[in-house]
Structure formats: structure tokens, C-alpha cells
Amino acid sequence: MTSCHVAEDPIKKVAIFGGTHGNELTGIFLVKHWLENGTEIQRTGLEVKPFITNPRAVKKCTRYIDCDLNRVFDPENLGKKKSEDLPYEVRKAQEINHLFGPKDSEDSYDIIFDLHNTTSNMGCTLILEDSRNDFLIQMFHYIKMSLAPLPCYVYLIEHPSLKYATTRSIAKYPVGKEFPPCAIEVYKIMEKVDYPRNESGEIAAVIHPKLQDQDWKPLHPEDPVFLTLDGKTISLGGDQTVYPVFVNEAAYYEKKEAFAKTTKLTLNAKSIRSSLH
């Protein structure tokens, strides 16, 4: 007989966000479709709400208007006094927190699916922020198995210094039946790597052609990662094999991230029973 963790409270409210970044079109198209006809996302006993998170950025087809909406759901920004002088995305974050939160409260939505695109070659990726949460691991395992045989990778970013104040973080779980014990393979972030820069702080090298589009592939210390503007190759260095992600993501130039190093590990989850009422 296997022990089984029973969810204390049934899942009742789920939101699906699109347009957190206004130029990432997959989530925008899907959410707009479900706003017109939400039949395929409705489930008995659940409130499922599709929502466009950054409408002005969506209209302009730009990542954001004043600042990155997916970085401002921290207590400082959420607690600022409402004012027209605040950046547009901070005001939107406060509005979203009011509608779907408040963050870290009993009244917040149980789950928020925040749909994104990337210009890097990462395929289908799920982002996990808690390696000890059996519920989340079970949910991610279910999604991965549902998508098989297509690959679906899990990116683990739970270290406080590497996490950021995301739109989805206002939910109780950043999905019902009994799920047996399971294991998933995840790629845990180690550090973010910036481009080589000159004395003026400008980028002085580009992603090496042998690294381009090699997200999730083993990267060895002797492998090239950058090519300088005068043709010199820069290798990874260090003493261990890593797995790069978000390689040459266009939106991350301003965030000084050429790629992130991850290490591969396995997470295990206990059996759970989660009821939907």
C-alpha cells in the first residue's frame, strides 16, 4: 500500500494568461480564442478564466511599455501607492494582483498558467520554482506524459537569487484524481552567463555557431560558447558539463544574459489525491 497525500483544499480557480509579453503571440492567440469560445478549457467544478495581461503591449506587439511585467510582482511594487506616475506595468501588476490574488493569500487563484514564447531553441518548456512541492511535480509529470512522445523540458529556478517576481507567482501553485508516485527530469539553473563586454559595457562577442540552437544539449568545458568580433573563440571553461538554456534569447540582451547554465537532476514526488469539486 502506498501513502497518499490528500490536497487539503480542492482546486477551484484557474487562470490562463497570455500577453504578459506583448510580442509573444502563441499565448495571445490562444487566450483571445478562449475569450471568444472557452468550451474546451471549461471543466465541471472549476472556474477557468482566460486573461490578456498586458493589453497595451499586445496592441503594439512589443515586449512591454515601460518595464517588464514579468519582473514586477514583488512586494515593493505591489505595495506602491496607486498613481498615474507609476510605470504602466507596475499599475497592471497591481490590478492583476487584485483580480487574481492577493499574492500569498487564501483568496488567490489556485493555479495560473502563464503562456510565453522564446526566440531560443527550447521547444516546449515548463518552468518550476519549487523542487519539494509534490503537487507541482505531479502536475508537470502529467503534462509531460500527455505531450509524449514530443519532448517537454522542465527548467528549475528555485534559488532566491535567480528567481524573479513573475506574473504567475500570485497563484497558490506557480493541476484531479489519485496520482501514483512519480519522478521527473529537470534542469536546475546554476548561473546566468553574460556576453563578453568591452570597457564601455557593450557586447564584444556573439554566441558561437556551435552553441546556437543547442538548448538542453550537453556543453563541455572545452566547447566554444562565444565568438569575438575579431574572430577569437571563447570556450565554456570550468570543470563540469552543463546544459545551456535560453541561448541567444533576444529579449535577454537587456538583461545581460547570453544563456543560462543548468545541471540535470531527477525530482521525486509522493502519491497525491487531489479532488475537484
Backbone hydrogen bonds, N-H to C=O, Kabsch-Sander energy under -0.5 kcal/mol:
donor,donor_aa,acceptor,acceptor_aa,energy
5,H,271,S,-3.0
7,A,5,H,-0.5
7,A,273,R,-2.2
11,I,275,S,-0.9
14,V,47,E,-3.1
15,A,111,I,-2.4
16,I,49,K,-2.3
17,F,113,F,-3.3
18,G,51,F,-2.0
22,G,20,T,-0.5
22,G,62,T,-0.7
22,G,63,R,-1.2
24,E,21,H,-1.9
25,L,23,N,-0.8
28,I,24,E,-0.8
29,F,25,L,-3.0
30,L,26,T,-2.3
31,V,27,G,-2.7
32,K,28,I,-2.4
33,H,29,F,-2.1
34,W,30,L,-2.5
35,L,31,V,-2.2
36,E,32,K,-1.3
37,N,33,H,-2.4
41,I,38,G,-1.2
42,Q,38,G,-0.8
42,Q,39,T,-0.9
46,L,43,R,-2.0
47,E,12,K,-3.0
48,V,46,L,-0.6
49,K,14,V,-2.7
49,K,47,E,-0.5
51,F,16,I,-2.4
53,T,18,G,-2.1
53,T,51,F,-0.7
58,V,54,N,-2.2
59,K,55,P,-2.5
60,K,56,R,-1.6
61,C,57,A,-0.9
61,C,58,V,-0.6
62,T,57,A,-2.2
69,L,67,C,-0.5
71,R,68,D,-1.7
72,V,69,L,-1.1
73,F,165,A,-2.0
74,D,72,V,-0.7
78,L,74,D,-2.7
79,G,75,P,-1.8
80,K,77,N,-1.1
86,L,83,S,-1.4
90,V,87,P,-0.6
91,R,87,P,-2.0
92,K,88,Y,-2.3
93,A,89,E,-2.4
94,Q,90,V,-2.2
95,E,91,R,-2.0
96,I,92,K,-3.0
97,N,93,A,-2.7
98,H,94,Q,-1.8
99,L,95,E,-2.2
100,F,96,I,-3.0
101,G,97,N,-1.7
105,S,102,P,-1.5
108,S,105,S,-0.9
109,Y,100,F,-2.9
110,D,13,K,-1.4
111,I,13,K,-1.4
112,I,173,Y,-0.8
113,F,15,A,-2.9
114,D,112,I,-0.7
115,L,17,F,-2.4
115,L,113,F,-0.6
122,M,120,S,-1.6
124,C,151,P,-0.5
125,T,123,G,-0.6
126,L,153,Y,-3.0
128,L,126,L,-0.6
128,L,155,Y,-2.8
133,N,130,D,-0.9
134,D,132,R,-0.9
137,I,133,N,-2.3
138,Q,134,D,-2.6
139,M,135,F,-2.4
140,F,136,L,-2.8
141,H,137,I,-2.4
142,Y,138,Q,-2.3
143,I,139,M,-2.3
144,K,140,F,-2.7
145,M,141,H,-2.5
146,S,142,Y,-2.1
147,L,143,I,-1.8
148,A,144,K,-1.1
150,L,147,L,-1.8
153,Y,124,C,-2.5
155,Y,126,L,-3.1
155,Y,153,Y,-0.5
156,L,154,V,-0.6
156,L,187,Y,-2.6
157,I,128,L,-2.6
157,I,155,Y,-0.6
162,L,159,H,-1.9
163,K,159,H,-1.2
166,T,164,Y,-1.7
169,S,166,T,-0.8
170,I,167,T,-1.1
171,A,168,R,-1.8
172,K,109,Y,-2.3
173,Y,110,D,-2.5
179,F,272,I,-3.4
182,C,269,A,-1.7
184,I,267,L,-2.4
186,V,265,L,-3.0
187,Y,154,V,-3.0
188,K,186,V,-0.6
188,K,263,T,-2.6
189,I,156,L,-2.9
190,M,261,K,-3.4
191,E,261,K,-1.0
193,V,259,F,-3.1
194,D,192,K,-0.5
198,N,202,E,-2.4
201,G,198,N,-2.1
204,A,196,P,-3.3
205,A,196,P,-0.6
206,V,227,L,-2.6
208,H,225,V,-2.3
211,L,208,H,-2.0
212,Q,208,H,-1.8
214,Q,211,L,-2.1
216,W,244,P,-3.2
217,K,214,Q,-1.9
219,L,242,V,-3.0
223,D,220,H,-2.0
225,V,234,I,-3.1
226,F,234,I,-1.9
227,L,206,V,-2.6
228,T,232,K,-3.1
229,L,204,A,-1.6
231,G,228,T,-2.1
234,I,226,F,-2.6
235,S,233,T,-0.5
236,L,223,D,-2.4
237,G,221,P,-3.3
242,V,219,L,-2.5
243,Y,262,T,-2.4
245,V,260,A,-1.8
248,N,258,A,-2.9
249,E,246,F,-1.3
252,Y,249,E,-1.5
253,Y,250,A,-1.3
256,K,253,Y,-1.5
257,E,252,Y,-1.9
258,A,193,V,-3.6
259,F,193,V,-1.4
260,A,245,V,-2.4
261,K,191,E,-2.8
262,T,243,Y,-1.0
263,T,188,K,-2.3
265,L,186,V,-2.4
267,L,184,I,-2.8
269,A,182,C,-2.8
271,S,3,S,-0.6
272,I,179,F,-1.8
273,R,5,H,-2.8
274,S,177,K,-1.7
275,S,273,R,-0.5
277,H,275,S,-0.5
